[in-house]
């Protein structure tokens, strides 16, 4: 689960998960990630 999403200057993003893990999402995955987050925000469980 994502706790924080920070955009980087090269259009990549850093994601900090609730467990403290940090992941990098490349710009090629950002559109799919944004769509998935948007979908989750519309349909919270």
N, C-alpha and C positions, 0 to 999 in steps of 0.2 A: 504494500500500500504506500502511496506517495504522500509524504509529509510536506515536501517543498519542491518547487520546480523553478529553476533559475535559467533564464536565457543567457547564452554566451554570445560574444561579439561575432563569431563565425556562423551563427544561426544554429549551432548545436545547443544542447541543454544539459544541465546537470540536475539529476533527480536525487533527492535525499529521501530515503524510505523511512518508515516509522521505526524500524529496528536500528537506524543509524547508518545503514549501508548507503554508499554514494555510487550512482550509476551515471554514465554519460550516454545521452541519446544523440545520435548523429542527425544532421539536418535532413538526411534522406528518410528518416523515420519520424520526423516531427509532424508531418501532416496526419499520419495514421495515429500517432499518440494524441494529438489535439482532438481528433475525431472521437477516439475512444474515451477521452476524458469528458468531452462534451456529452457523449451518450450516457456516461455514468452519472453526470450531474443532472440529467433529465430524468433518469430512472434510478434513484438511490434505493439500495436494498435495506 
